[in-house]
């Protein structure tokens, strides 16, 4: 045999250091920046406390419609002139919206960053919000959602969320809204949401070569004309897992796969068990090597992939599994997935599995945090969750220090296989009887 | 901004067995990207074996002589690394990004599956991954609205027998017929060191990588004759193709496609800028004319892009989706008008500057990670014989003129040579 038989061990460890973090108060707002020496590209991201959770119940999709409306012209120029000005710098406005924040960012060669931030601020702080434009953008967004909801997934996601958290709560409804909620928005909803949340200063996150960036000037541009302080947030929402499993069947006639969404409520982001929960989730479903992916994909061949993990935001969290499986194996795939969740809850993780999970999560901190975009996202995590500058270094240490007992205890405590809601979006006529017979729970 | 499109060192060598090795050192972060380009893709597949190159890619993760089944992923993830592989008509690439101290592990794993896959290949593994790939086909192409557009466009663009006629995912019928011996032969034929490029970018020196490459890959024998794919460089044109599909889709959607120039050619540089003028961003012609102006198209769903294929005239795909109340005919006519005008209405300096600025950002974004750099270096080494040609790509794009765009549009975007694929929603009761 010509190949080297023995697997090589690692070379000397080369410690990863998160870039130096710079924090400044400028013009009433906060600037949080990371220095990336020699990097040609830079990202600036304005972080506003205007996440989906700030949308009133019944007004889901408000943030997404406002995001589109920001680009329909400003106090200084019309929509076309704005598009040409910002794209001539090599960027568009990139919008990110989650439960906890609204993010709008630009990504440009570093020498164009100042001009790009000025244009970003122009759209966010002084949009024209002409009523005709807002109505048109709203109609377009409703159509875009209707198109998106023709794909498998969004309806199943909505059914799971409503069942876990209750559709009478904002966090029990889809993060981006649905076609009906968006279509029902009016112009005033949008202008009021803007005046309430988009002229508070917020935080400007910058990732780039700070020797070629004037942070004070960027902050001054981003926070010009802003006012109002931070607004308090509610306490974490405790949701009690329900008694007994249930199945929700979402009919999609002709579907050649069943889209699976399994879940139950779980703790919020700041819970002290965050790290062991993350690792338990990684062993169960968070990595290619996970128990779920191994069994359902690599042994059974039921799917192209299956993932499961704890998802957490500031006020609430959930454990959720997602996959698409061939229609004919819907029931056995569900039985086996529930089986792996139960096994993990009952007997915990093994040292072999945990060794992979903790090294992988820790290693990803150096492997995935390379681009300005990735660094900006990491800084955003610091701001949204009030974490210290050395958070990533501490996270690495706590990941590597977590032992089998801690992670197994987190699995025992935070997995609730008996309380799962099993959402199945597929061809109901083909799968209903088999699901009813599988003994997994009542179809509701 | 630097004058070169690649302001990092590039060093190359070739082992005695023909394996080309490319190294680009960058000590910024303690991470290293390892990337293998094998010069085999779905263009090599004979009739009746569509989808085999891609299914084979799956088998490469299932163990080799010194790596047990399931161990490959476990070793890479257990070292903190990210990994994946992709197959397209031209080539198959395998890549992992590792904390730098695990470089040697990555090279050992790649060498083991290059030199020792066949003895570990079993019927059970093949059957399992065949099922996985069939589910990949269902998930990505069959179970989503418009998901089969690419499967339909390719045979309209390229005639039977052309290496790009069929899609990389293959047909269910061929996947069902795949037998073990074919895959053993596939590996023996194409997975040879002289048919591959190994690229390492990041926290490692060229000297170190060259020595490790020789240690792990050096004894894998070269294969003397590797059969080439069928020649696809000339595609007979002059025949418009039209296909209309009625399906379970939420709105009419139109694709206009043309054969242009091969990736890497001067003509394709022009097509890249042209596609950006035409379809990228709110300042693009498609957005301004169809989404904003006449309001025929859904704003988020207009676009134009070249598909980076190097062994035949590469496709340019232009697409738009109708706003409620707009017919497919009206949208299709509008789309054709905007494409036709590329030859007749000169691209302005502002349009050109906008496109070049967007392309510059996209360029530096791709180069902002070690894995992005490794894949591009491997591409240029594989397809053009010289990774350093990568540095010329950005300056070449920035040198494209308005006149060149009009010339190329007049040459390759004629209505007589156009493929039009239209989706219509089923009648609902």
Boltz contact constraints between the chains, C-beta under 6 A:
constraints:
  - contact:
      token1: [A, 2]
      token2: [B, 219]
      max_distance: 6.0
  - contact:
      token1: [A, 3]
      token2: [B, 112]
      max_distance: 6.0
  - contact:
      token1: [A, 3]
      token2: [B, 115]
      max_distance: 6.0
  - contact:
      token1: [A, 3]
      token2: [B, 116]
      max_distance: 6.0
  - contact:
      token1: [A, 4]
      token2: [B, 216]
      max_distance: 6.0
  - contact:
      token1: [A, 5]
      token2: [B, 66]
      max_distance: 6.0
  - contact:
      token1: [A, 8]
      token2: [B, 104]
      max_distance: 6.0
  - contact:
      token1: [A, 8]
      token2: [B, 105]
      max_distance: 6.0
  - contact:
      token1: [A, 8]
      token2: [B, 108]
      max_distance: 6.0
  - contact:
      token1: [A, 10]
      token2: [B, 101]
      max_distance: 6.0
  - contact:
      token1: [A, 10]
      token2: [B, 102]
      max_distance: 6.0
  - contact:
      token1: [A, 11]
      token2: [B, 101]
      max_distance: 6.0
  - contact:
      token1: [A, 13]
      token2: [B, 101]
      max_distance: 6.0
  - contact:
      token1: [A, 14]
      token2: [B, 30]
      max_distance: 6.0
  - contact:
      token1: [A, 14]
      token2: [B, 100]
      max_distance: 6.0
  - contact:
      token1: [A, 14]
      token2: [B, 101]
      max_distance: 6.0
  - contact:
      token1: [A, 16]
      token2: [B, 30]
      max_distance: 6.0
  - contact:
      token1: [A, 40]
      token2: [B, 364]
      max_distance: 6.0
  - contact:
      token1: [A, 41]
      token2: [B, 364]
      max_distance: 6.0
  - contact:
      token1: [A, 41]
      token2: [B, 368]
      max_distance: 6.0
  - contact:
      token1: [A, 83]
      token2: [B, 282]
      max_distance: 6.0
  - contact:
      token1: [A, 83]
      token2: [B, 283]
      max_distance: 6.0
  - contact:
      token1: [A, 84]
      token2: [B, 283]
      max_distance: 6.0
  - contact:
      token1: [A, 87]
      token2: [B, 281]
      max_distance: 6.0
  - contact:
      token1: [A, 87]
      token2: [B, 283]
      max_distance: 6.0
  - contact:
      token1: [A, 87]
      token2: [B, 354]
      max_distance: 6.0
  - contact:
      token1: [A, 88]
      token2: [B, 353]
      max_distance: 6.0
  - contact:
      token1: [A, 88]
      token2: [B, 354]
      max_distance: 6.0
  - contact:
      token1: [A, 88]
      token2: [B, 357]
      max_distance: 6.0
  - contact:
      token1: [A, 90]
      token2: [B, 357]
      max_distance: 6.0
  - contact:
      token1: [A, 90]
      token2: [B, 358]
      max_distance: 6.0
  - contact:
      token1: [A, 90]
      token2: [B, 360]
      max_distance: 6.0
  - contact:
      token1: [A, 90]
      token2: [B, 361]
      max_distance: 6.0
  - contact:
      token1: [A, 91]
      token2: [B, 361]
      max_distance: 6.0
  - contact:
      token1: [A, 92]
      token2: [B, 281]
      max_distance: 6.0
  - contact:
      token1: [A, 108]
      token2: [B, 361]
      max_distance: 6.0
  - contact:
      token1: [A, 109]
      token2: [B, 1]
      max_distance: 6.0
  - contact:
      token1: [A, 140]
      token2: [B, 299]
      max_distance: 6.0
  - contact:
      token1: [A, 144]
      token2: [B, 300]
      max_distance: 6.0
  - contact:
      token1: [A, 147]
      token2: [B, 250]
      max_distance: 6.0
  - contact:
      token1: [A, 150]
      token2: [B, 145]
      max_distance: 6.0
  - contact:
      token1: [A, 150]
      token2: [B, 250]
      max_distance: 6.0
  - contact:
      token1: [A, 151]
      token2: [B, 144]
      max_distance: 6.0
  - contact:
      token1: [A, 152]
      token2: [B, 143]
      max_distance: 6.0
  - contact:
      token1: [A, 256]
      token2: [B, 138]
      max_distance: 6.0
  - contact:
      token1: [A, 256]
      token2: [B, 142]
      max_distance: 6.0
  - contact:
      token1: [A, 256]
      token2: [B, 143]
      max_distance: 6.0
  - contact:
      token1: [A, 257]
      token2: [B, 138]
      max_distance: 6.0
  - contact:
      token1: [A, 257]
      token2: [B, 143]
      max_distance: 6.0
  - contact:
      token1: [A, 287]
      token2: [B, 77]
      max_distance: 6.0
  - contact:
      token1: [A, 288]
      token2: [B, 73]
      max_distance: 6.0
  - contact:
      token1: [A, 289]
      token2: [B, 73]
      max_distance: 6.0
  - contact:
      token1: [A, 289]
      token2: [B, 74]
      max_distance: 6.0
  - contact:
      token1: [A, 289]
      token2: [B, 77]
      max_distance: 6.0
  - contact:
      token1: [A, 297]
      token2: [B, 132]
      max_distance: 6.0
  - contact:
      token1: [A, 301]
      token2: [B, 128]
      max_distance: 6.0
  - contact:
      token1: [A, 301]
      token2: [B, 131]
      max_distance: 6.0
  - contact:
      token1: [A, 301]
      token2: [B, 132]
      max_distance: 6.0
  - contact:
      token1: [A, 303]
      token2: [B, 135]
      max_distance: 6.0
  - contact:
      token1: [A, 304]
      token2: [B, 135]
      max_distance: 6.0
  - contact:
      token1: [A, 304]
      token2: [B, 136]
      max_distance: 6.0
  - contact:
      token1: [A, 304]
      token2: [B, 139]
      max_distance: 6.0
  - contact:
      token1: [A, 324]
      token2: [B, 139]
      max_distance: 6.0
  - contact:
      token1: [A, 326]
      token2: [B, 135]
      max_distance: 6.0
  - contact:
      token1: [A, 356]
      token2: [B, 74]
      max_distance: 6.0
  - contact:
      token1: [A, 356]
      token2: [B, 77]
      max_distance: 6.0
  - contact:
      token1: [A, 356]
      token2: [B, 78]
      max_distance: 6.0
  - contact:
      token1: [A, 359]
      token2: [B, 78]
      max_distance: 6.0
  - contact:
      token1: [A, 359]
      token2: [B, 80]
      max_distance: 6.0
  - contact:
      token1: [A, 360]
      token2: [B, 77]
      max_distance: 6.0
  - contact:
      token1: [A, 360]
      token2: [B, 80]
      max_distance: 6.0
  - contact:
      token1: [A, 362]
      token2: [B, 80]
      max_distance: 6.0
  - contact:
      token1: [A, 363]
      token2: [B, 80]
      max_distance: 6.0
  - contact:
      token1: [A, 363]
      token2: [B, 99]
      max_distance: 6.0
  - contact:
      token1: [A, 366]
      token2: [B, 30]
      max_distance: 6.0
  - contact:
      token1: [A, 366]
      token2: [B, 31]
      max_distance: 6.0
  - contact:
      token1: [A, 366]
      token2: [B, 99]
      max_distance: 6.0
  - contact:
      token1: [A, 367]
      token2: [B, 31]
      max_distance: 6.0
  - contact:
      token1: [A, 367]
      token2: [B, 82]
      max_distance: 6.0
  - contact:
      token1: [A, 367]
      token2: [B, 97]
      max_distance: 6.0
  - contact:
      token1: [A, 370]
      token2: [B, 369]
      max_distance: 6.0
  - contact:
      token1: [A, 371]
      token2: [B, 368]
      max_distance: 6.0
  - contact:
      token1: [A, 371]
      token2: [B, 369]
      max_distance: 6.0
